[in-house]
Amino acid sequence: MIEMSRKDFESLVALALDTIPKELADLVDNVVIEVHDWPPPGQHLLGIYKGIPLTSRGQYYAGALPDQIIIYRMPILRICWTPKQVVDQVRITVVHEVAHHFGIDDDRLEELGYG
């Protein structure tokens, strides 16, 4: 397991967000991105998207609370053995969860290498 401060991990999340093409990043709407240390008990997650994907938002969406993307620091650090693996896994996880915001499902993400 790699050890990394929360601050350094949050920087990796920010860097991963910066790798998303600008034309897509500009479309991300009403989303808060957070880093938590652990998922809820019993859940084995690296990240999660909670909200209403862009493809499902209708005319009554206005005024909704922000969607959430949560990246879980400790599970990612636990599965990585090198700093490069952490960088790669953070990017994969961030892209995976942002893709859910765009309405892309897990099967398609698996096909794209972001499963």
C-alpha positions in Angstrom: 0.0 0.0 0.0 1.2 3.5 -0.9 1.1 6.3 1.7 0.0 9.7 0.5 -1.3 12.7 2.3 -4.8 13.9 1.7 -3.5 17.1 0.2 -1.3 15.3 -2.3 -4.1 12.9 -3.2 -6.5 15.9 -3.7 -3.9 17.4 -6.1 -3.9 14.2 -8.1 -7.7 14.4 -8.4 -7.4 18.0 -9.6 -4.7 17.0 -12.1 -7.0 14.1 -13.3 -9.8 16.6 -13.9 -7.4 18.8 -15.9 -6.9 15.9 -18.3 -10.5 15.9 -19.3 -10.8 17.6 -22.7 -12.0 21.2 -22.3 -15.0 20.7 -24.5 -16.3 18.0 -22.2 -15.2 19.7 -19.0 -17.1 22.8 -20.0 -20.3 20.6 -20.1 -19.9 19.4 -16.5 -22.8 21.1 -14.7 -23.9 21.4 -11.1 -21.4 18.8 -9.7 -19.3 18.9 -6.6 -16.2 16.7 -6.5 -15.0 15.5 -3.1 -12.3 13.3 -1.7 -13.3 11.0 1.2 -11.0 8.6 3.0 -13.3 5.6 2.9 -16.6 4.6 1.4 -19.5 3.7 3.7 -19.1 0.4 5.6 -19.7 -2.7 3.5 -19.1 -0.8 0.2 -16.0 -1.6 -1.9 -15.7 1.4 -4.1 -12.9 3.6 -5.5 -15.4 6.3 -6.4 -19.1 7.1 -6.8 -21.3 9.4 -8.8 -24.5 10.5 -7.0 -26.9 12.5 -9.0 -28.9 12.9 -12.1 -26.9 12.4 -15.3 -27.0 15.1 -17.9 -28.9 12.7 -20.2 -31.7 12.3 -17.7 -32.2 15.9 -16.7 -35.5 17.3 -17.8 -37.2 20.7 -17.7 -37.8 20.4 -13.9 -34.2 19.9 -13.0 -33.6 23.7 -12.2 -32.8 24.3 -8.6 -31.6 20.8 -7.9 -28.9 20.3 -5.3 -25.5 19.6 -6.9 -24.6 16.1 -8.0 -21.6 14.6 -6.2 -18.6 12.7 -7.4 -16.7 11.2 -4.5 -13.2 9.7 -4.9 -12.2 7.4 -2.0 -8.6 7.9 -1.1 -7.7 4.9 1.0 -9.1 2.1 -1.2 -7.1 3.6 -4.1 -4.0 3.7 -2.1 -4.6 0.2 -0.8 -4.6 -1.3 -4.3 -1.5 0.6 -5.6 2.2 -0.3 -5.1 3.8 2.7 -6.8 3.1 6.4 -7.1 2.6 6.0 -10.8 -0.1 3.4 -10.2 -1.8 5.9 -7.8 -1.7 8.6 -10.5 -3.1 6.2 -13.1 -5.9 4.8 -10.8 -7.0 8.3 -9.7 -7.3 9.3 -13.3 -9.2 6.2 -14.3 -11.6 6.7 -11.3 -12.2 10.4 -11.9 -12.9 9.8 -15.6 -15.2 6.9 -14.8 -17.3 9.0 -12.4 -17.4 12.0 -14.7 -18.5 9.7 -17.5 -21.5 8.7 -15.3 -22.4 12.4 -15.1 -22.6 12.2 -18.9 -24.9 9.2 -18.7 -22.3 6.6 -19.7 -22.9 3.2 -18.1 -20.5 0.7 -16.5 -20.6 -1.7 -19.5 -19.5 1.0 -21.9 -16.8 2.3 -19.5 -15.5 -1.3 -19.3 -15.3 -1.4 -23.1 -13.4 1.9 -23.1 -10.9 0.7 -20.4 -12.3 2.7 -17.6 -14.2 -0.1 -15.8 
